Amino acid sequence: EDVLITNRLPNLDILPAGWSPANPTELLSNDKFRLLIEHLRGIYDYIVIDSPPAATVVDASVVANISDTVIMSTGYRKTRKDMLMVALRRILQVSHKQVHALLNNVWDSTNVEDEGTPTGRGERPSADPFESIEELQRFEQNLTRKKAG
C-alpha cells in the first residue's frame, strides 16, 4: 500500500516497477510475485501488467504464465512479422491461454491528404512488412490455423 499511486485518476491505481533489478526474470518467477498477484486479485477487478517485448526477453512469457489473459501489443508498420511470430511462440511455450492482439498506430487510408499523410496524424508510418490489408488478413488467418493445429 505504501508504494501504490492512488487518486491520480478515478478507479485506477498504479504500482510502479521501480528500479531495474539485475535479475528481473528470477523476481517474476519467484513465489512472492505470485503471492502479490493473488493478493491484488482479491482487491482489484482487473490487473494489467505491462511487460517488456516478448521477442527480446523471457519476462513477458513468465508474466503470461501467471496471467488470466494475454494481450500482445504491436505497432502497425513497426513490428516485423518474424519478430511477432518469435514473441507469440515464446508466450505459447509457457502459456496455453488464448493470446489477443492489439494493433497500434493504424491510420485510415480513406482519410489521407494529398501529401500521403493521414489527416491530423503527422508523418505516414515507415515501410510496412504488410503491403496491404489483404496480406494482413492472410497473416491473421495463418496465425489462427497454426494455433488451431
Salt bridges, closest charged atoms under 4 A:
GLU38 OE2 - ARG41 NH1 2.56
ASP68 OD1 - ARG41 NH2 3.33
ASP82 OD2 - ARG80 NH2 2.77
ASP128 OD2 - ARG77 NE 3.63
GLU135 OE2 - LYS81 NZ 2.75
